Amino acid sequence: MSRIGISIGDVTGIGPEVALKALAAEAHADQQRYLLLGDAALLRRLQRQYGLDLELSEDNPDARFLVANPFNESLEPELESGSPAAARAAVAWLKEGAERCLRQELVALVTAPVNKEAIIRAGIPFIGQTEYLSQLAGTERTVMMLLGADERGRWLRVALATTHLAIRHVADELTQEKVELAIELAAQACRDLGLPTARIAVCGLNPHAGEGGEFGDEEIRIIEPAVRAVQSRGLDVKGPMAADALFYHVYRGDYDAVVAMYHDQGLAPLKMVAFENGINWTLGLPFIRTSPDHGTAYDIAGKNKANPSSMIAALRLARQLAARKFS
């Protein structure tokens, strides 16, 4: 059985903790094998601290939980939050995981949280893991999708036309091409998940979807032409619609996924519904990449307080997608 990779993220945050807790929780689900990209000594120390029982190996190729560390600097046991060494290690592990996926040594990559500010302070240009992985894979045609379910199993799946931008730049950066790409990849995501339909709803950018041009013309110039273009290619798409009302209809099941125009437009509703178990899925990469939808949480790191639910969901989605892709 092929391996799923897990880059353990910033070791001064909760990434290693949620990775280990998630693996322990999922160990009996099946016999999936994993490769943890991180510091073996640190992982063993945390495992003892949290009372977990995973057989971590660095040299047994047949081990279920194998550990590899391409980072050639030693990490001190007690590092300050956002340590430059921790930031550099997190990027090294992320890079190794992506490269192994590109070499088809891994069937998927699950990435624990990193801290953008710490990475930039460490001297590494960095926008986000999605953008970094896209660059490594040599593609710009990627889209961030966030998805999660409430306690009744009602899902929200949100693809973003733009991601990490200041609000004042969103309108300038929004293009018909970006909206079309988000719609197309959202529809493909529905198919990859095995959903019976791929009904995509598209948000407007402005209040009331622009009110016919009264509150901005981005709907008329950009979003409506994008919707018409993908409809002409046979996709089941509607929009642009006022985002304030649209998410109600998506949540009750009228659509399978929604395309939002900017980060908080899509993620505020998603986190309201699935704050503990949201998943970040990068669409358009040549390999499967998922991650938990939370940050490094420096304030609770090392205190055995981190909830692994989002990482568990990310592992499950990676397994589901890999099983469908490689079956």
FENDAQUI-V184948 format. One record per backbone hydrogen bond with DSSP energy under -0.5 kcal/mol. CO is the residue of the C=O (numbers start at 1). NH is the residue of the N-H. E is the energy in kcal/mol with one decimal. If there is no record, write none. Layout:
CO&NH&E + CO&NH&E
//
This chain:
2&33&-0.7 + 3&107&-2.8 + 3&108&-0.6 + 4&35&-2.2 + 5&110&-2.9 + 6&8&-0.5 + 6&37&-3.1 + 7&112&-2.8 + 9&11&-0.5 + 10&13&-1.9 + 10&15&-0.6 + 14&18&-2.8 + 15&19&-2.3 + 16&20&-2.3 + 17&21&-2.5 + 18&22&-2.4 + 19&23&-2.2 + 20&24&-2.4 + 21&25&-2.2 + 22&26&-2.0 + 23&27&-0.9 + 26&29&-1.9 + 26&30&-0.6 + 33&4&-1.9 + 34&66&-2.3 + 35&6&-2.7 + 35&37&-0.6 + 36&38&-0.9 + 36&68&-2.6 + 37&8&-2.0 + 38&40&-0.6 + 39&43&-2.2 + 40&44&-2.6 + 41&45&-2.2 + 42&46&-2.5 + 43&47&-2.3 + 44&48&-2.1 + 45&49&-2.1 + 46&50&-2.5 + 47&51&-0.6 + 47&52&-2.4 + 48&51&-0.7 + 54&56&-1.4 + 55&65&-0.7 + 57&67&-2.9 + 59&61&-0.9 + 60&63&-2.1 + 64&34&-3.0 + 64&66&-0.7 + 65&57&-2.2 + 66&36&-3.4 + 68&38&-1.7 + 70&72&-0.5 + 74&76&-0.5 + 77&79&-0.6 + 80&83&-1.7 + 83&87&-2.3 + 84&88&-2.6 + 85&89&-2.3 + 86&90&-2.3 + 87&91&-1.9 + 88&92&-2.2 + 89&93&-2.5 + 90&94&-2.1 + 91&95&-2.8 + 92&96&-2.2 + 93&97&-2.2 + 94&98&-2.2 + 95&99&-2.6 + 96&100&-2.3 + 97&101&-1.9 + 98&102&-2.6 + 99&103&-1.6 + 100&105&-3.1 + 100&106&-0.9 + 101&104&-1.6 + 105&3&-0.5 + 107&288&-0.5 + 108&5&-2.9 + 109&111&-0.5 + 109&290&-2.0 + 110&7&-1.9 + 110&112&-0.5 + 111&292&-0.6 + 113&10&-2.3 + 114&116&-0.6 + 115&119&-2.1 + 116&120&-2.6 + 117&121&-2.4 + 118&122&-1.4 + 119&124&-1.9 + 120&123&-1.8 + 123&125&-0.5 + 128&132&-2.4 + 129&133&-2.7 + 130&134&-2.1 + 131&135&-2.2 + 132&136&-2.2 + 133&137&-2.1 + 134&138&-0.6 + 134&139&-2.5 + 135&138&-1.0 + 140&142&-1.4 + 143&145&-0.6 + 143&283&-3.1 + 144&160&-2.1 + 145&281&-3.5 + 146&158&-3.2 + 147&279&-2.7 + 148&156&-2.4 + 150&153&-1.9 + 153&155&-0.6 + 154&150&-1.9 + 156&148&-1.9 + 157&159&-0.5 + 157&258&-2.7 + 158&146&-2.7 + 159&260&-2.8 + 163&165&-1.6 + 163&263&-0.7 + 166&169&-2.2 + 166&170&-0.7 + 167&170&-1.3 + 167&171&-0.5 + 169&173&-2.0 + 170&174&-1.8 + 175&179&-1.9 + 176&180&-2.7 + 177&181&-2.5 + 178&182&-2.3 + 179&183&-2.2 + 180&184&-2.9 + 181&185&-2.7 + 182&186&-2.0 + 183&187&-2.4 + 184&188&-2.2 + 185&189&-2.3 + 186&190&-1.8 + 187&191&-1.6 + 188&192&-2.8 + 189&193&-2.0 + 190&195&-2.4 + 191&194&-1.3 + 198&200&-0.7 + 198&236&-0.5 + 199&256&-2.2 + 199&257&-1.7 + 200&238&-2.1 + 201&259&-2.8 + 202&240&-0.5 + 202&241&-2.2 + 206&209&-1.7 + 207&210&-1.5 + 208&211&-1.8 + 210&213&-0.6 + 210&214&-0.8 + 210&215&-2.4 + 211&214&-1.2 + 213&216&-0.8 + 217&221&-2.8 + 218&222&-2.6 + 218&223&-1.9 + 219&224&-3.0 + 222&226&-1.5 + 223&227&-2.5 + 224&228&-2.6 + 225&229&-2.2 + 226&230&-2.1 + 227&231&-2.2 + 228&232&-2.0 + 229&233&-0.5 + 230&233&-0.6 + 230&235&-2.0 + 231&234&-1.9 + 235&237&-1.2 + 236&200&-2.8 + 238&202&-2.3 + 241&204&-2.6 + 242&245&-0.8 + 242&246&-2.2 + 243&247&-1.5 + 245&248&-0.8 + 245&249&-1.1 + 246&250&-2.2 + 247&251&-2.5 + 248&252&-1.7 + 249&254&-2.4 + 250&253&-1.4 + 257&201&-2.3 + 258&159&-2.8 + 258&260&-0.6 + 259&203&-2.8 + 260&161&-2.9 + 262&266&-1.4 + 263&266&-0.6 + 263&267&-2.5 + 264&268&-1.7 + 266&270&-1.3 + 267&271&-2.7 + 268&272&-1.5 + 269&273&-1.7 + 270&274&-3.0 + 271&275&-0.6 + 274&278&-0.9 + 276&310&-0.5 + 278&293&-1.7 + 279&147&-2.3 + 279&281&-0.5 + 280&291&-1.7 + 281&145&-2.4 + 281&283&-0.8 + 282&285&-0.5 + 283&143&-2.2 + 288&109&-2.5 + 289&282&-1.9 + 290&111&-2.2 + 291&280&-3.1 + 292&294&-1.2 + 296&14&-1.8 + 297&300&-1.7 + 297&301&-0.8 + 298&301&-0.6 + 300&303&-1.8 + 300&305&-0.6 + 306&308&-0.6 + 308&312&-2.9 + 309&313&-2.4 + 310&314&-2.1 + 311&315&-2.5 + 312&316&-2.5 + 313&317&-2.4 + 314&318&-2.3 + 315&319&-2.4 + 316&320&-2.6 + 317&321&-2.9 + 318&322&-2.5 + 319&323&-2.6 + 320&324&-1.9 + 321&325&-2.4 + 322&326&-2.8 + 323&327&-0.7
//
